[in-house]
Amino acid sequence: MRCYICGAPAKARCSRCGQPFCEKHISGGVCVLCREALCMRCGERFAVATCPYCGRIICENCSKQLNPVVRICLDCWDRIYGRGRASTPQ
């Protein structure tokens, strides 16, 4: 079994994607590729969008649909639209 990235002997399979990786490309059971695709807010689920305000990649659970093509992270949503500061977009 060879590492999916570099071809070195694989030490383990990624718990997210199932591909084999060497010890250089896997940590805590998650490969570097999957780790880069995880939500930057929760770190548990794969991201589906980038928040246009803070630039973090975010999953569906950590974001709100701002319009048909834009999602905003819950932190920015609370900062911009929460606590009565601004009206919620239509």
PDB file of N, CA, C and O in Angstrom:
ATOM      1  N   MET A   1       0.855  -1.169   0.000  1.00  0.00           N
ATOM      2  CA  MET A   1       0.000   0.000   0.000  1.00  0.00           C
ATOM      3  C   MET A   1       0.906   1.239   0.000  1.00  0.00           C
ATOM      4  O   MET A   1       1.833   1.346   0.804  1.00  0.00           O
ATOM      5  N   ARG A   2       0.620   2.168  -0.916  1.00  0.00           N
ATOM      6  CA  ARG A   2       1.438   3.372  -1.105  1.00  0.00           C
ATOM      7  C   ARG A   2       0.639   4.633  -0.784  1.00  0.00           C
ATOM      8  O   ARG A   2      -0.580   4.676  -0.951  1.00  0.00           O
ATOM      9  N   CYS A   3       1.351   5.650  -0.323  1.00  0.00           N
ATOM     10  CA  CYS A   3       0.747   6.940  -0.006  1.00  0.00           C
ATOM     11  C   CYS A   3       0.089   7.535  -1.249  1.00  0.00           C
ATOM     12  O   CYS A   3       0.688   7.554  -2.324  1.00  0.00           O
ATOM     13  N   TYR A   4      -1.113   8.008  -1.103  1.00  0.00           N
ATOM     14  CA  TYR A   4      -1.894   8.599  -2.186  1.00  0.00           C
ATOM     15  C   TYR A   4      -1.213   9.841  -2.761  1.00  0.00           C
ATOM     16  O   TYR A   4      -1.408  10.162  -3.934  1.00  0.00           O
ATOM     17  N   ILE A   5      -0.417  10.543  -1.951  1.00  0.00           N
ATOM     18  CA  ILE A   5       0.238  11.780  -2.385  1.00  0.00           C
ATOM     19  C   ILE A   5       1.633  11.543  -2.953  1.00  0.00           C
ATOM     20  O   ILE A   5       1.924  11.952  -4.077  1.00  0.00           O
ATOM     21  N   CYS A   6       2.498  10.883  -2.178  1.00  0.00           N
ATOM     22  CA  CYS A   6       3.905  10.803  -2.572  1.00  0.00           C
ATOM     23  C   CYS A   6       4.383   9.423  -3.009  1.00  0.00           C
ATOM     24  O   CYS A   6       5.476   9.299  -3.563  1.00  0.00           O
ATOM     25  N   GLY A   7       3.597   8.401  -2.775  1.00  0.00           N
ATOM     26  CA  GLY A   7       3.987   7.057  -3.186  1.00  0.00           C
ATOM     27  C   GLY A   7       4.851   6.310  -2.190  1.00  0.00           C
ATOM     28  O   GLY A   7       5.225   5.163  -2.437  1.00  0.00           O
ATOM     29  N   ALA A   8       5.177   6.942  -1.059  1.00  0.00           N
ATOM     30  CA  ALA A   8       5.953   6.267  -0.008  1.00  0.00           C
ATOM     31  C   ALA A   8       5.084   5.191   0.628  1.00  0.00           C
ATOM     32  O   ALA A   8       3.864   5.207   0.462  1.00  0.00           O
ATOM     33  N   PRO A   9       5.687   4.262   1.349  1.00  0.00           N
ATOM     34  CA  PRO A   9       4.879   3.245   2.025  1.00  0.00           C
ATOM     35  C   PRO A   9       3.846   3.900   2.956  1.00  0.00           C
ATOM     36  O   PRO A   9       4.188   4.757   3.771  1.00  0.00           O
ATOM     37  N   ALA A  10       2.607   3.493   2.825  1.00  0.00           N
ATOM     38  CA  ALA A  10       1.530   4.071   3.632  1.00  0.00           C
ATOM     39  C   ALA A  10       1.508   3.458   5.019  1.00  0.00           C
ATOM     40  O   ALA A  10       1.765   2.266   5.190  1.00  0.00           O
ATOM     41  N   LYS A  11       1.198   4.286   6.010  1.00  0.00           N
ATOM     42  CA  LYS A  11       1.108   3.825   7.392  1.00  0.00           C
ATOM     43  C   LYS A  11      -0.336   3.633   7.836  1.00  0.00           C
ATOM     44  O   LYS A  11      -0.618   2.808   8.704  1.00  0.00           O
ATOM     45  N   ALA A  12      -1.255   4.401   7.236  1.00  0.00           N
ATOM     46  CA  ALA A  12      -2.659   4.331   7.649  1.00  0.00           C
ATOM     47  C   ALA A  12      -3.563   4.870   6.547  1.00  0.00           C
ATOM     48  O   ALA A  12      -3.108   5.504   5.596  1.00  0.00           O
ATOM     49  N   ARG A  13      -4.846   4.601   6.704  1.00  0.00           N
ATOM     50  CA  ARG A  13      -5.850   5.151   5.788  1.00  0.00           C
ATOM     51  C   ARG A  13      -6.536   6.325   6.479  1.00  0.00           C
ATOM     52  O   ARG A  13      -6.754   6.301   7.690  1.00  0.00           O
ATOM     53  N   CYS A  14      -6.868   7.334   5.715  1.00  0.00           N
ATOM     54  CA  CYS A  14      -7.571   8.504   6.233  1.00  0.00           C
ATOM     55  C   CYS A  14      -8.973   8.096   6.680  1.00  0.00           C
ATOM     56  O   CYS A  14      -9.670   7.374   5.967  1.00  0.00           O
ATOM     57  N   SER A  15      -9.378   8.555   7.844  1.00  0.00           N
ATOM     58  CA  SER A  15     -10.708   8.225   8.363  1.00  0.00           C
ATOM     59  C   SER A  15     -11.808   8.949   7.596  1.00  0.00           C
ATOM     60  O   SER A  15     -12.976   8.576   7.705  1.00  0.00           O
ATOM     61  N   ARG A  16     -11.462   9.971   6.826  1.00  0.00           N
ATOM     62  CA  ARG A  16     -12.455  10.737   6.061  1.00  0.00           C
ATOM     63  C   ARG A  16     -12.623  10.196   4.645  1.00  0.00           C
ATOM     64  O   ARG A  16     -13.737   9.891   4.219  1.00  0.00           O
ATOM     65  N   CYS A  17     -11.508  10.079   3.914  1.00  0.00           N
ATOM     66  CA  CYS A  17     -11.607   9.686   2.497  1.00  0.00           C
ATOM     67  C   CYS A  17     -11.255   8.224   2.243  1.00  0.00           C
ATOM     68  O   CYS A  17     -11.596   7.682   1.191  1.00  0.00           O
ATOM     69  N   GLY A  18     -10.577   7.581   3.193  1.00  0.00           N
ATOM     70  CA  GLY A  18     -10.244   6.172   3.062  1.00  0.00           C
ATOM     71  C   GLY A  18      -9.000   5.872   2.253  1.00  0.00           C
ATOM     72  O   GLY A  18      -8.637   4.706   2.096  1.00  0.00           O
ATOM     73  N   GLN A  19      -8.336   6.898   1.733  1.00  0.00           N
ATOM     74  CA  GLN A  19      -7.122   6.688   0.946  1.00  0.00           C
ATOM     75  C   GLN A  19      -5.936   6.399   1.867  1.00  0.00           C
ATOM     76  O   GLN A  19      -5.925   6.840   3.017  1.00  0.00           O
ATOM     77  N   PRO A  20      -4.931   5.656   1.369  1.00  0.00           N
ATOM     78  CA  PRO A  20      -3.738   5.372   2.174  1.00  0.00           C
ATOM     79  C   PRO A  20      -2.757   6.555   2.149  1.00  0.00           C
ATOM     80  O   PRO A  20      -2.601   7.222   1.126  1.00  0.00           O
ATOM     81  N   PHE A  21      -2.101   6.801   3.291  1.00  0.00           N
ATOM     82  CA  PHE A  21      -1.139   7.907   3.398  1.00  0.00           C
ATOM     83  C   PHE A  21       0.043   7.506   4.255  1.00  0.00           C
ATOM     84  O   PHE A  21      -0.084   6.686   5.165  1.00  0.00           O
ATOM     85  N   CYS A  22       1.200   8.093   3.958  1.00  0.00           N
ATOM     86  CA  CYS A  22       2.398   7.889   4.777  1.00  0.00           C
ATOM     87  C   CYS A  22       2.280   8.770   6.023  1.00  0.00           C
ATOM     88  O   CYS A  22       1.387   9.613   6.110  1.00  0.00           O
ATOM     89  N   GLU A  23       3.171   8.575   6.970  1.00  0.00           N
ATOM     90  CA  GLU A  23       3.078   9.322   8.225  1.00  0.00           C
ATOM     91  C   GLU A  23       3.308  10.827   8.025  1.00  0.00           C
ATOM     92  O   GLU A  23       2.899  11.627   8.866  1.00  0.00           O
ATOM     93  N   LYS A  24       3.948  11.215   6.934  1.00  0.00           N
ATOM     94  CA  LYS A  24       4.153  12.636   6.630  1.00  0.00           C
ATOM     95  C   LYS A  24       2.840  13.316   6.221  1.00  0.00           C
ATOM     96  O   LYS A  24       2.667  14.513   6.446  1.00  0.00           O
ATOM     97  N   HIS A  25       1.927  12.563   5.626  1.00  0.00           N
ATOM     98  CA  HIS A  25       0.701  13.139   5.080  1.00  0.00           C
ATOM     99  C   HIS A  25      -0.569  12.796   5.851  1.00  0.00           C
ATOM    100  O   HIS A  25      -1.674  13.049   5.372  1.00  0.00           O
ATOM    101  N   ILE A  26      -0.415  12.218   7.051  1.00  0.00           N
ATOM    102  CA  ILE A  26      -1.595  11.911   7.873  1.00  0.00           C
ATOM    103  C   ILE A  26      -1.280  12.234   9.328  1.00  0.00           C
ATOM    104  O   ILE A  26      -0.171  11.990   9.802  1.00  0.00           O
ATOM    105  N   SER A  27      -2.250  12.777  10.018  1.00  0.00           N
ATOM    106  CA  SER A  27      -2.073  13.121  11.431  1.00  0.00           C
ATOM    107  C   SER A  27      -3.424  12.990  12.121  1.00  0.00           C
ATOM    108  O   SER A  27      -4.428  13.514  11.638  1.00  0.00           O
ATOM    109  N   GLY A  28      -3.447  12.307  13.224  1.00  0.00           N
ATOM    110  CA  GLY A  28      -4.694  12.118  13.954  1.00  0.00           C
ATOM    111  C   GLY A  28      -5.745  11.372  13.158  1.00  0.00           C
ATOM    112  O   GLY A  28      -6.942  11.536  13.395  1.00  0.00           O
ATOM    113  N   GLY A  29      -5.306  10.553  12.217  1.00  0.00           N
ATOM    114  CA  GLY A  29      -6.224   9.761  11.424  1.00  0.00           C
ATOM    115  C   GLY A  29      -6.832  10.486  10.233  1.00  0.00           C
ATOM    116  O   GLY A  29      -7.635   9.906   9.502  1.00  0.00           O
ATOM    117  N   VAL A  30      -6.458  11.755  10.025  1.00  0.00           N
ATOM    118  CA  VAL A  30      -6.997  12.543   8.909  1.00  0.00           C
ATOM    119  C   VAL A  30      -5.843  13.007   8.030  1.00  0.00           C
ATOM    120  O   VAL A  30      -4.840  13.524   8.523  1.00  0.00           O
ATOM    121  N   CYS A  31      -5.998  12.814   6.712  1.00  0.00           N
ATOM    122  CA  CYS A  31      -4.931  13.201   5.790  1.00  0.00           C
ATOM    123  C   CYS A  31      -4.880  14.720   5.606  1.00  0.00           C
ATOM    124  O   CYS A  31      -5.831  15.426   5.945  1.00  0.00           O
ATOM    125  N   VAL A  32      -3.776  15.211   5.073  1.00  0.00           N
ATOM    126  CA  VAL A  32      -3.613  16.650   4.870  1.00  0.00           C
ATOM    127  C   VAL A  32      -4.627  17.195   3.870  1.00  0.00           C
ATOM    128  O   VAL A  32      -5.037  18.350   3.981  1.00  0.00           O
ATOM    129  N   LEU A  33      -5.036  16.392   2.907  1.00  0.00           N
ATOM    130  CA  LEU A  33      -6.017  16.856   1.917  1.00  0.00           C
ATOM    131  C   LEU A  33      -7.386  17.083   2.562  1.00  0.00           C
ATOM    132  O   LEU A  33      -8.011  18.121   2.345  1.00  0.00           O
ATOM    133  N   CYS A  34      -7.841  16.128   3.342  1.00  0.00           N
ATOM    134  CA  CYS A  34      -9.133  16.276   4.008  1.00  0.00           C
ATOM    135  C   CYS A  34      -9.080  17.376   5.065  1.00  0.00           C
ATOM    136  O   CYS A  34     -10.042  18.126   5.228  1.00  0.00           O
ATOM    137  N   ARG A  35      -7.963  17.475   5.782  1.00  0.00           N
ATOM    138  CA  ARG A  35      -7.827  18.496   6.811  1.00  0.00           C
ATOM    139  C   ARG A  35      -7.981  19.896   6.212  1.00  0.00           C
ATOM    140  O   ARG A  35      -8.579  20.777   6.830  1.00  0.00           O
ATOM    141  N   GLU A  36      -7.447  20.093   5.024  1.00  0.00           N
ATOM    142  CA  GLU A  36      -7.550  21.389   4.347  1.00  0.00           C
ATOM    143  C   GLU A  36      -8.970  21.702   3.893  1.00  0.00           C
ATOM    144  O   GLU A  36      -9.306  22.863   3.661  1.00  0.00           O
ATOM    145  N   ALA A  37      -9.803  20.674   3.765  1.00  0.00           N
ATOM    146  CA  ALA A  37     -11.180  20.857   3.294  1.00  0.00           C
ATOM    147  C   ALA A  37     -12.194  20.925   4.432  1.00  0.00           C
ATOM    148  O   ALA A  37     -13.388  21.088   4.184  1.00  0.00           O
ATOM    149  N   LEU A  38     -11.733  20.801   5.683  1.00  0.00           N
ATOM    150  CA  LEU A  38     -12.655  20.849   6.815  1.00  0.00           C
ATOM    151  C   LEU A  38     -13.050  22.284   7.141  1.00  0.00           C
ATOM    152  O   LEU A  38     -12.270  23.218   6.956  1.00  0.00           O
ATOM    153  N   CYS A  39     -14.256  22.438   7.622  1.00  0.00           N
ATOM    154  CA  CYS A  39     -14.789  23.732   8.035  1.00  0.00           C
ATOM    155  C   CYS A  39     -13.829  24.389   9.022  1.00  0.00           C
ATOM    156  O   CYS A  39     -13.371  23.751   9.970  1.00  0.00           O
ATOM    157  N   MET A  40     -13.532  25.654   8.797  1.00  0.00           N
ATOM    158  CA  MET A  40     -12.608  26.379   9.667  1.00  0.00           C
ATOM    159  C   MET A  40     -13.284  26.874  10.942  1.00  0.00           C
ATOM    160  O   MET A  40     -12.624  27.427  11.822  1.00  0.00           O
ATOM    161  N   ARG A  41     -14.582  26.681  11.044  1.00  0.00           N
ATOM    162  CA  ARG A  41     -15.302  27.090  12.258  1.00  0.00           C
ATOM    163  C   ARG A  41     -15.433  25.914  13.224  1.00  0.00           C
ATOM    164  O   ARG A  41     -15.117  26.053  14.405  1.00  0.00           O
ATOM    165  N   CYS A  42     -15.893  24.759  12.739  1.00  0.00           N
ATOM    166  CA  CYS A  42     -16.091  23.601  13.617  1.00  0.00           C
ATOM    167  C   CYS A  42     -14.963  22.574  13.507  1.00  0.00           C
ATOM    168  O   CYS A  42     -14.671  21.866  14.470  1.00  0.00           O
ATOM    169  N   GLY A  43     -14.329  22.493  12.332  1.00  0.00           N
ATOM    170  CA  GLY A  43     -13.258  21.525  12.129  1.00  0.00           C
ATOM    171  C   GLY A  43     -13.713  20.086  12.045  1.00  0.00           C
ATOM    172  O   GLY A  43     -12.889  19.174  12.113  1.00  0.00           O
ATOM    173  N   GLU A  44     -15.009  19.862  11.897  1.00  0.00           N
ATOM    174  CA  GLU A  44     -15.546  18.510  11.902  1.00  0.00           C
ATOM    175  C   GLU A  44     -16.134  18.066  10.568  1.00  0.00           C
ATOM    176  O   GLU A  44     -16.013  16.899  10.193  1.00  0.00           O
ATOM    177  N   ARG A  45     -16.762  18.979   9.858  1.00  0.00           N
ATOM    178  CA  ARG A  45     -17.435  18.629   8.609  1.00  0.00           C
ATOM    179  C   ARG A  45     -16.733  19.302   7.437  1.00  0.00           C
ATOM    180  O   ARG A  45     -16.018  20.289   7.608  1.00  0.00           O
ATOM    181  N   PHE A  46     -16.947  18.750   6.236  1.00  0.00           N
ATOM    182  CA  PHE A  46     -16.349  19.340   5.045  1.00  0.00           C
ATOM    183  C   PHE A  46     -17.018  20.671   4.717  1.00  0.00           C
ATOM    184  O   PHE A  46     -18.230  20.825   4.868  1.00  0.00           O
ATOM    185  N   ALA A  47     -16.223  21.613   4.273  1.00  0.00           N
ATOM    186  CA  ALA A  47     -16.728  22.935   3.905  1.00  0.00           C
ATOM    187  C   ALA A  47     -17.509  22.877   2.601  1.00  0.00           C
ATOM    188  O   ALA A  47     -17.227  22.060   1.724  1.00  0.00           O
ATOM    189  N   VAL A  48     -18.497  23.762   2.488  1.00  0.00           N
ATOM    190  CA  VAL A  48     -19.307  23.858   1.271  1.00  0.00           C
ATOM    191  C   VAL A  48     -19.218  25.250   0.646  1.00  0.00           C
ATOM    192  O   VAL A  48     -19.661  25.454  -0.484  1.00  0.00           O
ATOM    193  N   ALA A  49     -18.643  26.210   1.384  1.00  0.00           N
ATOM    194  CA  ALA A  49     -18.592  27.589   0.891  1.00  0.00           C
ATOM    195  C   ALA A  49     -17.487  28.353   1.606  1.00  0.00           C
ATOM    196  O   ALA A  49     -16.895  27.868   2.570  1.00  0.00           O
ATOM    197  N   THR A  50     -17.225  29.550   1.115  1.00  0.00           N
ATOM    198  CA  THR A  50     -16.300  30.482   1.755  1.00  0.00           C
ATOM    199  C   THR A  50     -17.094  31.696   2.190  1.00  0.00           C
ATOM    200  O   THR A  50     -17.830  32.273   1.389  1.00  0.00           O
ATOM    201  N   CYS A  51     -16.958  32.093   3.441  1.00  0.00           N
ATOM    202  CA  CYS A  51     -17.670  33.268   3.939  1.00  0.00           C
ATOM    203  C   CYS A  51     -17.104  34.507   3.231  1.00  0.00           C
ATOM    204  O   CYS A  51     -15.892  34.718   3.249  1.00  0.00           O
ATOM    205  N   PRO A  52     -17.956  35.325   2.613  1.00  0.00           N
ATOM    206  CA  PRO A  52     -17.474  36.502   1.893  1.00  0.00           C
ATOM    207  C   PRO A  52     -16.949  37.597   2.814  1.00  0.00           C
ATOM    208  O   PRO A  52     -16.291  38.525   2.344  1.00  0.00           O
ATOM    209  N   TYR A  53     -17.224  37.513   4.111  1.00  0.00           N
ATOM    210  CA  TYR A  53     -16.791  38.542   5.048  1.00  0.00           C
ATOM    211  C   TYR A  53     -15.453  38.233   5.714  1.00  0.00           C
ATOM    212  O   TYR A  53     -14.569  39.089   5.762  1.00  0.00           O
ATOM    213  N   CYS A  54     -15.302  37.009   6.227  1.00  0.00           N
ATOM    214  CA  CYS A  54     -14.053  36.673   6.935  1.00  0.00           C
ATOM    215  C   CYS A  54     -13.114  35.801   6.113  1.00  0.00           C
ATOM    216  O   CYS A  54     -11.931  35.692   6.436  1.00  0.00           O
ATOM    217  N   GLY A  55     -13.631  35.171   5.039  1.00  0.00           N
ATOM    218  CA  GLY A  55     -12.794  34.363   4.161  1.00  0.00           C
ATOM    219  C   GLY A  55     -12.576  32.929   4.605  1.00  0.00           C
ATOM    220  O   GLY A  55     -11.860  32.180   3.940  1.00  0.00           O
ATOM    221  N   ARG A  56     -13.185  32.527   5.726  1.00  0.00           N
ATOM    222  CA  ARG A  56     -13.024  31.145   6.184  1.00  0.00           C
ATOM    223  C   ARG A  56     -13.897  30.216   5.348  1.00  0.00           C
ATOM    224  O   ARG A  56     -14.971  30.601   4.887  1.00  0.00           O
ATOM    225  N   ILE A  57     -13.412  28.969   5.157  1.00  0.00           N
ATOM    226  CA  ILE A  57     -14.252  27.961   4.517  1.00  0.00           C
ATOM    227  C   ILE A  57     -15.157  27.389   5.605  1.00  0.00           C
ATOM    228  O   ILE A  57     -14.721  27.148   6.731  1.00  0.00           O
ATOM    229  N   ILE A  58     -16.434  27.175   5.248  1.00  0.00           N
ATOM    230  CA  ILE A  58     -17.441  26.838   6.241  1.00  0.00           C
ATOM    231  C   ILE A  58     -18.349  25.709   5.761  1.00  0.00           C
ATOM    232  O   ILE A  58     -18.604  25.562   4.565  1.00  0.00           O
ATOM    233  N   CYS A  59     -18.830  24.918   6.713  1.00  0.00           N
ATOM    234  CA  CYS A  59     -19.761  23.838   6.389  1.00  0.00           C
ATOM    235  C   CYS A  59     -21.194  24.371   6.422  1.00  0.00           C
ATOM    236  O   CYS A  59     -21.436  25.519   6.796  1.00  0.00           O
ATOM    237  N   GLU A  60     -22.116  23.534   6.033  1.00  0.00           N
ATOM    238  CA  GLU A  60     -23.521  23.924   5.997  1.00  0.00           C
ATOM    239  C   GLU A  60     -24.058  24.245   7.389  1.00  0.00           C
ATOM    240  O   GLU A  60     -24.845  25.178   7.548  1.00  0.00           O
ATOM    241  N   ASN A  61     -23.638  23.478   8.400  1.00  0.00           N
ATOM    242  CA  ASN A  61     -24.138  23.690   9.764  1.00  0.00           C
ATOM    243  C   ASN A  61     -23.603  24.951  10.419  1.00  0.00           C
ATOM    244  O   ASN A  61     -24.238  25.493  11.324  1.00  0.00           O
ATOM    245  N   CYS A  62     -22.454  25.423   9.981  1.00  0.00           N
ATOM    246  CA  CYS A  62     -21.826  26.609  10.576  1.00  0.00           C
ATOM    247  C   CYS A  62     -22.067  27.867   9.753  1.00  0.00           C
ATOM    248  O   CYS A  62     -21.341  28.851   9.890  1.00  0.00           O
ATOM    249  N   SER A  63     -23.084  27.837   8.901  1.00  0.00           N
ATOM    250  CA  SER A  63     -23.345  28.976   8.030  1.00  0.00           C
ATOM    251  C   SER A  63     -24.833  29.151   7.781  1.00  0.00           C
ATOM    252  O   SER A  63     -25.644  28.272   8.070  1.00  0.00           O
ATOM    253  N   LYS A  64     -25.164  30.314   7.238  1.00  0.00           N
ATOM    254  CA  LYS A  64     -26.541  30.605   6.818  1.00  0.00           C
ATOM    255  C   LYS A  64     -26.501  31.006   5.356  1.00  0.00           C
ATOM    256  O   LYS A  64     -25.524  31.580   4.875  1.00  0.00           O
ATOM    257  N   GLN A  65     -27.585  30.691   4.660  1.00  0.00           N
ATOM    258  CA  GLN A  65     -27.710  31.048   3.247  1.00  0.00           C
ATOM    259  C   GLN A  65     -28.058  32.529   3.179  1.00  0.00           C
ATOM    260  O   GLN A  65     -29.131  32.932   3.628  1.00  0.00           O
ATOM    261  N   LEU A  66     -27.168  33.341   2.626  1.00  0.00           N
ATOM    262  CA  LEU A  66     -27.410  34.777   2.523  1.00  0.00           C
ATOM    263  C   LEU A  66     -28.283  35.099   1.309  1.00  0.00           C
ATOM    264  O   LEU A  66     -29.168  35.952   1.373  1.00  0.00           O
ATOM    265  N   ASN A  67     -28.017  34.403   0.207  1.00  0.00           N
ATOM    266  CA  ASN A  67     -28.832  34.487  -1.004  1.00  0.00           C
ATOM    267  C   ASN A  67     -28.645  33.170  -1.735  1.00  0.00           C
ATOM    268  O   ASN A  67     -27.938  32.304  -1.219  1.00  0.00           O
ATOM    269  N   PRO A  68     -29.233  32.966  -2.902  1.00  0.00           N
ATOM    270  CA  PRO A  68     -29.142  31.646  -3.545  1.00  0.00           C
ATOM    271  C   PRO A  68     -27.722  31.126  -3.812  1.00  0.00           C
ATOM    272  O   PRO A  68     -27.540  29.919  -3.976  1.00  0.00           O
ATOM    273  N   VAL A  69     -26.726  31.997  -3.859  1.00  0.00           N
ATOM    274  CA  VAL A  69     -25.372  31.523  -4.171  1.00  0.00           C
ATOM    275  C   VAL A  69     -24.331  31.850  -3.099  1.00  0.00           C
ATOM    276  O   VAL A  69     -23.170  31.467  -3.245  1.00  0.00           O
ATOM    277  N   VAL A  70     -24.710  32.540  -2.037  1.00  0.00           N
ATOM    278  CA  VAL A  70     -23.738  32.965  -1.017  1.00  0.00           C
ATOM    279  C   VAL A  70     -24.156  32.465   0.360  1.00  0.00           C
ATOM    280  O   VAL A  70     -25.308  32.604   0.770  1.00  0.00           O
ATOM    281  N   ARG A  71     -23.180  31.876   1.070  1.00  0.00           N
ATOM    282  CA  ARG A  71     -23.366  31.484   2.464  1.00  0.00           C
ATOM    283  C   ARG A  71     -22.472  32.367   3.315  1.00  0.00           C
ATOM    284  O   ARG A  71     -21.402  32.778   2.866  1.00  0.00           O
ATOM    285  N   ILE A  72     -22.890  32.664   4.527  1.00  0.00           N
ATOM    286  CA  ILE A  72     -22.131  33.485   5.464  1.00  0.00           C
ATOM    287  C   ILE A  72     -21.950  32.685   6.751  1.00  0.00           C
ATOM    288  O   ILE A  72     -22.878  32.003   7.187  1.00  0.00           O
ATOM    289  N   CYS A  73     -20.766  32.758   7.365  1.00  0.00           N
ATOM    290  CA  CYS A  73     -20.542  31.986   8.588  1.00  0.00           C
ATOM    291  C   CYS A  73     -21.393  32.561   9.717  1.00  0.00           C
ATOM    292  O   CYS A  73     -21.754  33.738   9.696  1.00  0.00           O
ATOM    293  N   LEU A  74     -21.706  31.732  10.692  1.00  0.00           N
ATOM    294  CA  LEU A  74     -22.572  32.148  11.790  1.00  0.00           C
ATOM    295  C   LEU A  74     -21.951  33.271  12.616  1.00  0.00           C
ATOM    296  O   LEU A  74     -22.673  34.103  13.165  1.00  0.00           O
ATOM    297  N   ASP A  75     -20.627  33.304  12.708  1.00  0.00           N
ATOM    298  CA  ASP A  75     -19.963  34.374  13.461  1.00  0.00           C
ATOM    299  C   ASP A  75     -20.182  35.720  12.786  1.00  0.00           C
ATOM    300  O   ASP A  75     -20.525  36.698  13.450  1.00  0.00           O
ATOM    301  N   CYS A  76     -19.987  35.780  11.474  1.00  0.00           N
ATOM    302  CA  CYS A  76     -20.208  37.025  10.739  1.00  0.00           C
ATOM    303  C   CYS A  76     -21.696  37.377  10.723  1.00  0.00           C
ATOM    304  O   CYS A  76     -22.058  38.550  10.817  1.00  0.00           O
ATOM    305  N   TRP A  77     -22.555  36.366  10.604  1.00  0.00           N
ATOM    306  CA  TRP A  77     -23.996  36.605  10.639  1.00  0.00           C
ATOM    307  C   TRP A  77     -24.375  37.303  11.950  1.00  0.00           C
ATOM    308  O   TRP A  77     -25.092  38.303  11.943  1.00  0.00           O
ATOM    309  N   ASP A  78     -23.888  36.769  13.066  1.00  0.00           N
ATOM    310  CA  ASP A  78     -24.182  37.371  14.375  1.00  0.00           C
ATOM    311  C   ASP A  78     -23.606  38.778  14.480  1.00  0.00           C
ATOM    312  O   ASP A  78     -24.247  39.672  15.031  1.00  0.00           O
ATOM    313  N   ARG A  79     -22.413  38.975  13.960  1.00  0.00           N
ATOM    314  CA  ARG A  79     -21.755  40.284  14.028  1.00  0.00           C
ATOM    315  C   ARG A  79     -22.493  41.323  13.181  1.00  0.00           C
ATOM    316  O   ARG A  79     -22.649  42.470  13.600  1.00  0.00           O
ATOM    317  N   ILE A  80     -22.946  40.922  11.994  1.00  0.00           N
ATOM    318  CA  ILE A  80     -23.566  41.863  11.063  1.00  0.00           C
ATOM    319  C   ILE A  80     -25.072  41.994  11.267  1.00  0.00           C
ATOM    320  O   ILE A  80     -25.598  43.105  11.314  1.00  0.00           O
ATOM    321  N   TYR A  81     -25.769  40.859  11.390  1.00  0.00           N
ATOM    322  CA  TYR A  81     -27.227  40.866  11.435  1.00  0.00           C
ATOM    323  C   TYR A  81     -27.799  40.568  12.801  1.00  0.00           C
ATOM    324  O   TYR A  81     -28.983  40.810  13.036  1.00  0.00           O
ATOM    325  N   GLY A  82     -27.003  40.057  13.693  1.00  0.00           N
ATOM    326  CA  GLY A  82     -27.489  39.688  15.012  1.00  0.00           C
ATOM    327  C   GLY A  82     -27.582  40.865  15.957  1.00  0.00           C
ATOM    328  O   GLY A  82     -27.086  41.953  15.666  1.00  0.00           O
ATOM    329  N   ARG A  83     -28.216  40.641  17.078  1.00  0.00           N
ATOM    330  CA  ARG A  83     -28.315  41.601  18.157  1.00  0.00           C
ATOM    331  C   ARG A  83     -28.923  42.936  17.733  1.00  0.00           C
ATOM    332  O   ARG A  83     -28.610  43.974  18.316  1.00  0.00           O
ATOM    333  N   GLY A  84     -29.796  42.912  16.714  1.00  0.00           N
ATOM    334  CA  GLY A  84     -30.534  44.103  16.313  1.00  0.00           C
ATOM    335  C   GLY A  84     -29.714  45.209  15.657  1.00  0.00           C
ATOM    336  O   GLY A  84     -30.185  46.342  15.564  1.00  0.00           O
ATOM    337  N   ARG A  85     -28.499  44.907  15.200  1.00  0.00           N
ATOM    338  CA  ARG A  85     -27.659  45.941  14.587  1.00  0.00           C
ATOM    339  C   ARG A  85     -28.084  46.326  13.193  1.00  0.00           C
ATOM    340  O   ARG A  85     -28.045  47.498  12.819  1.00  0.00           O
ATOM    341  N   ALA A  86     -28.485  45.349  12.437  1.00  0.00           N
ATOM    342  CA  ALA A  86     -28.891  45.602  11.046  1.00  0.00           C
ATOM    343  C   ALA A  86     -30.070  44.707  10.723  1.00  0.00           C
ATOM    344  O   ALA A  86     -30.286  43.685  11.376  1.00  0.00           O
ATOM    345  N   SER A  87     -30.816  45.088   9.732  1.00  0.00           N
ATOM    346  CA  SER A  87     -31.954  44.256   9.347  1.00  0.00           C
ATOM    347  C   SER A  87     -31.452  43.033   8.603  1.00  0.00           C
ATOM    348  O   SER A  87     -30.471  43.103   7.863  1.00  0.00           O
ATOM    349  N   THR A  88     -32.121  41.929   8.802  1.00  0.00           N
ATOM    350  CA  THR A  88     -31.789  40.680   8.122  1.00  0.00           C
ATOM    351  C   THR A  88     -32.101  40.832   6.647  1.00  0.00           C
ATOM    352  O   THR A  88     -33.165  41.344   6.299  1.00  0.00           O
ATOM    353  N   PRO A  89     -31.195  40.397   5.756  1.00  0.00           N
ATOM    354  CA  PRO A  89     -31.442  40.525   4.319  1.00  0.00           C
ATOM    355  C   PRO A  89     -32.657  39.731   3.880  1.00  0.00           C
ATOM    356  O   PRO A  89     -32.981  38.698   4.467  1.00  0.00           O
ATOM    357  N   GLN A  90     -33.311  40.205   2.870  1.00  0.00           N
ATOM    358  CA  GLN A  90     -34.500  39.543   2.324  1.00  0.00           C
ATOM    359  C   GLN A  90     -34.116  38.549   1.285  1.00  0.00           C
ATOM    360  O   GLN A  90     -34.983  37.890   0.710  1.00  0.00           O
TER     361      GLN A  90
END
